[in-house]
Amino acid sequence: MFLAGIILKGLDGVAELIGGLMLMLGDPALVHRFVLRLTQPELAEDPQDFIATHLLHASGTLTGAGVHYAALYLLAHGAVKVVLVTALLANRLWAYPWTISVLVAFIAYQLYQLAVSPTAGLITLTVFDILVVILTWHQYHRQLERRNTATEP
């Protein structure tokens, strides 16, 4: 479960990097047209689709400073995730406490967002992040135990 959760976090980080680059380099109207093309088949099938309608709404409200903030947020968020997931997959011991700390910070921000405007997607993301923190904590202690056992005479 730890490996699956970490890989999902890494893929999420890559998606955030791509999204951040699209926002940074692209025209907001172009991004909106891309999201419209992406969501059109789903909306034709189900006009009330939760994810598609929210993506479409979010892309339609992108303007000026909001675009730059969203791009920088996604780039930073994605880069941190990709670096930490890469280090975890390489079994770097330092990455475990860093991952836990970063995810706890993300969770704190998400809890604030939930208090302001709760959504099912944010609740799901927060629960997933909490699960990943627990699994990372458990795996970190297993790694420490293995290293201590290997160094004992």
VEXKOLDREN-972929 format. One record per residue (C-alpha): residue number from 1; residue in one letter; x, y, z. Coordinates in steps of 0.5 Angstrom, whole numbers, plus 500, padded with zeros to 3 digits. Each point is the difference from the previous one (the first is absolute). Last residue first. Layout:
! residues N
[rec NUM; A; [X; Y; Z]]
...
! end
This chain:
! residues 153
[rec 153; P; [555; 487; 532]]
[rec 152; E; [494; 504; 498]]
[rec 151; T; [500; 504; 494]]
[rec 150; A; [495; 496; 496]]
[rec 149; T; [495; 500; 506]]
[rec 148; N; [500; 508; 500]]
[rec 147; R; [500; 500; 493]]
[rec 146; R; [494; 496; 500]]
[rec 145; E; [496; 503; 506]]
[rec 144; L; [501; 507; 496]]
[rec 143; Q; [497; 497; 494]]
[rec 142; R; [494; 498; 504]]
[rec 141; H; [499; 506; 503]]
[rec 140; Y; [500; 504; 494]]
[rec 139; Q; [495; 495; 497]]
[rec 138; H; [495; 501; 506]]
[rec 137; W; [501; 508; 499]]
[rec 136; T; [499; 499; 493]]
[rec 135; L; [494; 496; 500]]
[rec 134; I; [497; 505; 505]]
[rec 133; V; [502; 506; 496]]
[rec 132; V; [497; 497; 494]]
[rec 131; L; [493; 498; 504]]
[rec 130; I; [500; 508; 502]]
[rec 129; D; [501; 502; 493]]
[rec 128; F; [495; 495; 497]]
[rec 127; V; [495; 503; 505]]
[rec 126; T; [502; 507; 498]]
[rec 125; L; [499; 499; 493]]
[rec 124; T; [493; 496; 501]]
[rec 123; I; [498; 506; 504]]
[rec 122; L; [502; 505; 495]]
[rec 121; G; [496; 496; 494]]
[rec 120; A; [494; 500; 504]]
[rec 119; T; [500; 508; 501]]
[rec 118; P; [501; 504; 506]]
[rec 117; S; [500; 508; 500]]
[rec 116; V; [503; 503; 505]]
[rec 115; A; [501; 495; 506]]
[rec 114; L; [502; 495; 494]]
[rec 113; Q; [505; 505; 498]]
[rec 112; Y; [503; 501; 507]]
[rec 111; L; [501; 492; 500]]
[rec 110; Q; [503; 500; 493]]
[rec 109; Y; [505; 505; 503]]
[rec 108; A; [502; 495; 506]]
[rec 107; I; [500; 494; 495]]
[rec 106; F; [505; 504; 496]]
[rec 105; A; [504; 501; 506]]
[rec 104; V; [499; 493; 502]]
[rec 103; L; [502; 498; 493]]
[rec 102; V; [507; 504; 500]]
[rec 101; S; [502; 497; 507]]
[rec 100; I; [498; 493; 499]]
[rec 99; T; [504; 500; 493]]
[rec 98; W; [506; 504; 504]]
[rec 97; P; [500; 494; 505]]
[rec 96; Y; [500; 495; 495]]
[rec 95; A; [505; 503; 495]]
[rec 94; W; [506; 500; 505]]
[rec 93; L; [500; 493; 499]]
[rec 92; R; [501; 499; 493]]
[rec 91; N; [497; 494; 497]]
[rec 90; A; [501; 502; 493]]
[rec 89; L; [492; 499; 499]]
[rec 88; L; [500; 505; 506]]
[rec 87; A; [505; 505; 497]]
[rec 86; T; [496; 500; 493]]
[rec 85; V; [493; 501; 504]]
[rec 84; L; [504; 506; 504]]
[rec 83; V; [502; 503; 494]]
[rec 82; V; [493; 499; 496]]
[rec 81; K; [496; 503; 506]]
[rec 80; V; [504; 506; 501]]
[rec 79; A; [500; 501; 492]]
[rec 78; G; [493; 499; 500]]
[rec 77; H; [498; 505; 506]]
[rec 76; A; [505; 505; 497]]
[rec 75; L; [498; 500; 493]]
[rec 74; L; [492; 500; 502]]
[rec 73; Y; [501; 506; 504]]
[rec 72; L; [504; 504; 495]]
[rec 71; A; [495; 498; 495]]
[rec 70; A; [494; 502; 504]]
[rec 69; Y; [503; 506; 503]]
[rec 68; H; [502; 502; 493]]
[rec 67; V; [493; 499; 497]]
[rec 66; G; [496; 503; 506]]
[rec 65; A; [505; 506; 499]]
[rec 64; G; [497; 501; 493]]
[rec 63; T; [493; 496; 499]]
[rec 62; L; [498; 493; 500]]
[rec 61; T; [492; 500; 502]]
[rec 60; G; [499; 495; 494]]
[rec 59; S; [505; 495; 501]]
[rec 58; A; [497; 499; 507]]
[rec 57; H; [493; 499; 498]]
[rec 56; L; [502; 495; 495]]
[rec 55; L; [504; 496; 505]]
[rec 54; H; [494; 501; 505]]
[rec 53; T; [495; 497; 494]]
[rec 52; A; [504; 495; 498]]
[rec 51; I; [502; 497; 507]]
[rec 50; F; [493; 500; 502]]
[rec 49; D; [496; 497; 494]]
[rec 48; Q; [494; 504; 500]]
[rec 47; P; [499; 500; 492]]
[rec 46; D; [501; 492; 500]]
[rec 45; E; [502; 497; 493]]
[rec 44; A; [501; 507; 496]]
[rec 43; L; [503; 503; 507]]
[rec 42; E; [505; 494; 499]]
[rec 41; P; [502; 501; 493]]
[rec 40; Q; [500; 507; 501]]
[rec 39; T; [505; 500; 506]]
[rec 38; L; [507; 500; 496]]
[rec 37; R; [497; 505; 494]]
[rec 36; L; [498; 505; 506]]
[rec 35; V; [506; 499; 503]]
[rec 34; F; [504; 501; 494]]
[rec 33; R; [496; 506; 499]]
[rec 32; H; [501; 503; 507]]
[rec 31; V; [507; 499; 499]]
[rec 30; L; [500; 504; 494]]
[rec 29; A; [496; 505; 503]]
[rec 28; P; [505; 501; 506]]
[rec 27; D; [506; 500; 495]]
[rec 26; G; [505; 495; 501]]
[rec 25; L; [507; 500; 502]]
[rec 24; M; [499; 501; 508]]
[rec 23; L; [493; 497; 500]]
[rec 22; M; [503; 494; 496]]
[rec 21; L; [506; 499; 504]]
[rec 20; G; [496; 500; 506]]
[rec 19; G; [496; 495; 497]]
[rec 18; I; [506; 495; 498]]
[rec 17; L; [503; 501; 507]]
[rec 16; E; [493; 499; 503]]
[rec 15; A; [500; 493; 496]]
[rec 14; V; [507; 498; 502]]
[rec 13; G; [498; 501; 507]]
[rec 12; D; [494; 496; 500]]
[rec 11; L; [504; 495; 497]]
[rec 10; G; [505; 500; 505]]
[rec 9; K; [494; 500; 506]]
[rec 8; L; [497; 494; 496]]
[rec 7; I; [507; 497; 500]]
[rec 6; I; [500; 501; 508]]
[rec 5; G; [494; 497; 501]]
[rec 4; A; [501; 494; 496]]
[rec 3; L; [507; 499; 504]]
[rec 2; F; [497; 501; 507]]
[rec 1; M; [494; 495; 498]]
! end
